[in-house]
C-alpha cells in the first residue's frame, strides 16, 4: 500500500525504533514496569517485529544475538543484509518487500522458516548453508526457470514449499517436476501432495531422476572420501611420522636434487636406484609403524592420566559437598531454633557456635583443597616424568632408524660414485656404447665435475633426512611442553577458583547469620 | 394317494384287525413285584484291571527268572545282607519285576516338566502311608495308576510314580531302595526349617572397584598412631571372638535340646527315594529327591543312611559299596562294576553318550554291530496302565484340595486354586516356640484374585500386601499397621512406576508427613516431601472430617536437567507455606562444591494477585556461587517469582490429589476385601461360567443337529434289508417278505408299547390299592400330617392312573393309523414300489 504513494519517506532502523519496538513487544504490566526501569538488553530479546515501517535498509540489528524470530514484512527493503550476527534466527519473514536477489543469508544456519513472499526474486540461489530449512515461501515472485528448482534438492528437511504466483507455475510440467525432484516435500503451494500425483511424477521423471541421484551420490562419496583422507592425515600428524607410510620422503629427496635426477638416467643405475628406493621406503614404513605404536601408547597414557585426575577431583568434590550438606542441615536446624528461642543469651551462644562451625567448615573444605592440590601436583609430576621418558625413548629410536636411513643413503652414494667412475673412464676412453642424454654428458667432463655432482646430490639427500629428523624432534618436544603447560595452567585455575568459591561461600554463611540477627532485632 | 392293490388292502385290513384284537387283549391288572437283592461281593474285583495286571507274558516270565537268578547269586554272595526289592506282587497278586512297574510319562502340564514341579505334585497329590513294619520291604508294589486313583501310597509307590514322571521329563532318574532316618521315613519335618523361610541371605554384589589407575592420586597420609589402631583392632577381634564363642555355645545347647530321641530302629528303617544323576537336562550333579516332601537333598545329607539297590526302567543295580558312613562317600558311576552290580548286560544306556562325529561316519556299519550286541535280554514293556492326570486333578492336588505340613516353629497350609473363597492358596504361620502356640508372623499367598493380591504378610502388627501388575492405580505393595487401617496414618505404598503417568514409585506416609518418590519424570522431579500441621479443631465436628490438613512445608527435589546451565537448574524448591517463603537451591556446577540459592518472601495472598503483584527488591535474597557472573535481572527474578507462585499452587493441588488417591485406594481395598472375588481366565473352560454355557449350548445344538440328521436318514427298511444281506436288487418275493416283516415288526412294537402302558397302569393301581388298605388299617392312629400326605398321594396316583388310561386308549386309537401309514409308505418306497 505504501508503494502507492511515492511521498512516503523511507525509515531507518535506528536505536529509537528498536527500543520502541522492544518495549512494545516486551513484557506487560508489573513485569513491563520492572523491565522499563531496568532496561531491556537487546541480546535478551528472542523475537522482534518490525513490520509496516517503510524500512529501506536492514541495519543495526547486530546486538540481537539471541533473536530467533524476526519479522520485517511489509517494508521497502531491496537488499537482504545486516543479518549476519543473528546466528540463532529460526524464523525470518521478509515478505512484501522489494528484494530482487536472495543473498546475505549464509550465516543463518539454524533458519527453519523463510518467507520471501511477494518480492521480485527471479532465481533460487545463495542458500547453501540453510541446512535446517523446513518451510520456504516464495510465492508472488519472478522465478521463471523450472530447472532452477533443482537447487532446492539440497534441503533435506524441506517439507513445505510455496511458489504460486511465479512465472514458473505457468509451465505445464511445473507441478509434476517439483514433486518428482523434491521428493521430501509434503505441502506444495498450500496443498498436500497426494499419493497419486507423487507416483505419476515419479514415473514420469524416473530416468532423469536416477541419473541425477547417481551423480549426487558420487559427489557425496567423493566428498566423504576427501574428508576421510584429511582426517587420516590429521591423525597421522599427531604421530609426527606422517607421510612416512609411503615413498613420500624418498620422492621429496629427489625432487630438489637436479643432479640426482640427471644421474638416474645413467644406464644400469635403475636397478640400484630401485633397490635403494625399496629399502628406503621399507625403513620409512618401519618408522611410521613405530611412530603410530608410540602414539597409541602416549594417547593411552594421557587418557589414563585424565581419568585419574577426574576421579580424584570427583572424589574430593564428593567429600567437600558431603561436609557442606551436613553443614546446611545444621544451619537449618539452628535457624529454626533461633527463631523459636527468645532468650538473648542463648541466641548469643548459638550465634557464636554457628560462627565457630563456619570456621571449622572453612578449615575442612580448605584442607580438602590443599590435599587435592598436593595429590594432583605429585601426579602431574609423575605424569610429566613418564611422558618425557616415553618421548625421549621415542625420539632416540626414531633417530636410530633415521641414521639407518642415512647409512642407506651413504651406501647408495658410494655405489653411485663407483659406477660413475666406471662410466667416466668409459666416456674418457670413448668406449661408451649407449648414448647419454646431453645434460648428463655434461657431467662427465672430468672427475671433479662428476664427484661434485654426486656430492651435491648426496648433500641434498642428507639435508632432507636431517630436516625430517629435526622436525620430529622439535614437534614432539613442543607437544610435551605445551601439554604440560596447559595442564599446569588448568590446575592453577581450578585451584584459584575453588579457593575463591570457598571463601565466597563462607563469607555468605557469615553474612547470613548477621542479616538473620538483624531481622530478629527488627522484629523485636 | 396311490391306489392300493386289492389283495394288499384286504391283507392289511386283516392285520389291523389282528392288531386291534391283540391290543384289546391287554388289560390293566394288578401285579405284585418282588425285588431280589443281590448279596454284596466281598472278594476283590480284578475285572477292572487289564490283562497285563493279571498275568505275565513270556518275556516277563523270563525276566522274573533272571531276577530270581540274580537274587540267588546275591543271597549266595552276601549272606548277611537284606533281600533285594526285585519282584513284589502287584494289586492282583501277580509277581512283577520292579523295573517294569516304571512307566516313563510326560504329563501335559508345564510345571511338571521340571523336577521341582514333579516332586511337588507327587508329594501333594498322594497321602503318605508308612511301611509296616518299618524295617521290612513291602510285599506289594502297586501300579502308578492305582496309586493315583487311591491317592494313598507308601514310599515305594511314591518313588515309583515320581521316577516315572522324571524319566518322562527326560531326567536320568532312578528309584532308590535303602535306609533313612525316622524323620525322613515318617515324613516328619517338624525339626526342619520351612524351606519357604530358608531364604538365602542375598549376596551383596560388590561394586567392582575401579582398578587403581597408574595415575590414581595417593591417599592422604594417615597421621594416626599405628600402634593404637592395632590395639583397637585386637580388642575388637577379641570381643567378636567372645561373642562368636557364646553364640556357638548357645547354638550347640539348643541343638542338643532339640535333638530327636534316639531311634531303636536307626539304620534299619527302609525307605525309598529318587536319585537324579547329573548330565541330562542341565542337571550339574547327582542329588536325591525325597518323594514324601518333594525336597531335594545332596547325597552327602545325613538323613540317608544307606542304599541297597537302585533301578530305572532299563536296568537294576545292586549296591556293592560300604554304607556304614551313610551315602556320603558313595559313587553313582553305574558303569563301575566294582561299585554297582547290574542285572541286565546290554540294557545300560544310562550314560549320556555324545555322538562323535567320526563315529557317526561309520554309523551304518556300527548299526549291525549294535544289533549283535543287543541280543541280550532287554527289559519288557511296562505292564502298568498309562499314568493319567486330568487338568482338574492337577489343580486340586492334595486329596480334597488341602494339605498341612508342620515344620520347625512353622506351619504350612496348602490349598488348591479356587478352593478357598478368598483365593488363599498357601498360608505359612511362623511361631515363636516349638509347641506352635505363640504366633510370630503369618504369610498368606493368594491366587487368581480379582484385586491382584498375591501375598499378605502379618508381622509385628504390620501388614504387607503385595500385588501383581494390572491394578487400577498400579499399586505394587502396601505396608500398613494392622490397627490403623484408615488414611493419614503410617503406611508405605509402592507402585509400578512405569505403569503410572506421574511416575510415582513410592509413597510414605505418617500422621504429619508424606514423602513421594518418582522415577523417570519429564520434569525431573524425583522427590516430594510434605509436612502437615495438626488439623485445627473446629467447632463443628461434622465438617472437620472433610477439611484437609493444613500444609506447613512442601519440599521438591529435581534431577539435573542437562539442557539448562547448572546454575539455573533448580535442584530443590521448598515452599514454606507457613511463612510465605520459597527457598530455591540450584544444582552445582561441575567444578563447584557449593550451590547457588535464592529465597523469595512472598507478600501475603500473592497467589490471588496473579500477574499484578507489586515488585519490591526486598522480596528476594540471592547467593551466587559464581561472583563474576552478572547478577540476574530483576525481570527474570520477578518472572521466577510469578512462576513459583503458580508452581506452589499446583504442588499443593498435587498433594491434595495424593491424599485423595490414598483415600480412594483404601476405600477400594476395603471393598475388594469384602467382595474378595476371584478372577477366572477366559481360557479356563471349566470355571468360566459364561464360556462354559456357551460351549454347552454349542454342543447341544450340534447334538440336536446330529439327531435330526440321523432321523432324516433313518431307513425303516435297513434292518430288514440287512437280514437278507443287502442285495443289490430285490426280487418280488423278497419285496413281499420285506413288507410283511416290516409291518409285523411295527405291529409287535405297537403291541409291546400297549403292554408297557398296561404294566405301568397295573403297578400304579396296585400301589394305590396297597396304600388304601394301609390307610384303612391305620386310619385311627394316623396323624393329620400323614393323612394329608396320604390324600395327596391318592390324588396324584389317581391322576397318573387316569393319564395312563388315556394314553392307552389313545394308543389303541392311533395304532391302526400308524400301521396304515407305514403300509402306505412301503408301497411308495422306490425300492419296493416296482412290485406293488
HADDOCK unambig.tbl for C-alpha pairs under 7 A between the chains (distance, minus, plus):
assign (segid A and resid 29 and name CA) (segid B and resid 612 and name CA) 6.95 0.50 0.50
assign (segid A and resid 30 and name CA) (segid B and resid 612 and name CA) 6.04 0.50 0.50
assign (segid A and resid 30 and name CA) (segid B and resid 613 and name CA) 6.87 0.50 0.50
assign (segid A and resid 30 and name CA) (segid B and resid 614 and name CA) 6.61 0.50 0.50
assign (segid A and resid 31 and name CA) (segid B and resid 635 and name CA) 6.23 0.50 0.50
assign (segid A and resid 34 and name CA) (segid B and resid 634 and name CA) 6.99 0.50 0.50
assign (segid A and resid 34 and name CA) (segid B and resid 635 and name CA) 6.03 0.50 0.50
assign (segid A and resid 35 and name CA) (segid B and resid 635 and name CA) 5.84 0.50 0.50
assign (segid A and resid 304 and name CA) (segid B and resid 213 and name CA) 6.81 0.50 0.50
assign (segid A and resid 304 and name CA) (segid B and resid 215 and name CA) 7.00 0.50 0.50
assign (segid A and resid 305 and name CA) (segid B and resid 215 and name CA) 5.51 0.50 0.50
assign (segid A and resid 308 and name CA) (segid B and resid 213 and name CA) 6.42 0.50 0.50
assign (segid A and resid 308 and name CA) (segid B and resid 215 and name CA) 5.61 0.50 0.50
assign (segid A and resid 308 and name CA) (segid B and resid 216 and name CA) 5.03 0.50 0.50
assign (segid A and resid 312 and name CA) (segid B and resid 217 and name CA) 6.41 0.50 0.50
assign (segid A and resid 317 and name CA) (segid B and resid 593 and name CA) 6.13 0.50 0.50
assign (segid A and resid 320 and name CA) (segid B and resid 593 and name CA) 6.52 0.50 0.50
assign (segid A and resid 321 and name CA) (segid B and resid 593 and name CA) 5.49 0.50 0.50
assign (segid A and resid 371 and name CA) (segid B and resid 220 and name CA) 6.87 0.50 0.50
assign (segid A and resid 375 and name CA) (segid B and resid 217 and name CA) 5.58 0.50 0.50
assign (segid A and resid 375 and name CA) (segid B and resid 218 and name CA) 6.36 0.50 0.50
assign (segid A and resid 376 and name CA) (segid B and resid 217 and name CA) 6.72 0.50 0.50
assign (segid A and resid 379 and name CA) (segid B and resid 215 and name CA) 6.10 0.50 0.50
assign (segid A and resid 379 and name CA) (segid B and resid 217 and name CA) 6.27 0.50 0.50
assign (segid A and resid 501 and name CA) (segid B and resid 625 and name CA) 6.62 0.50 0.50
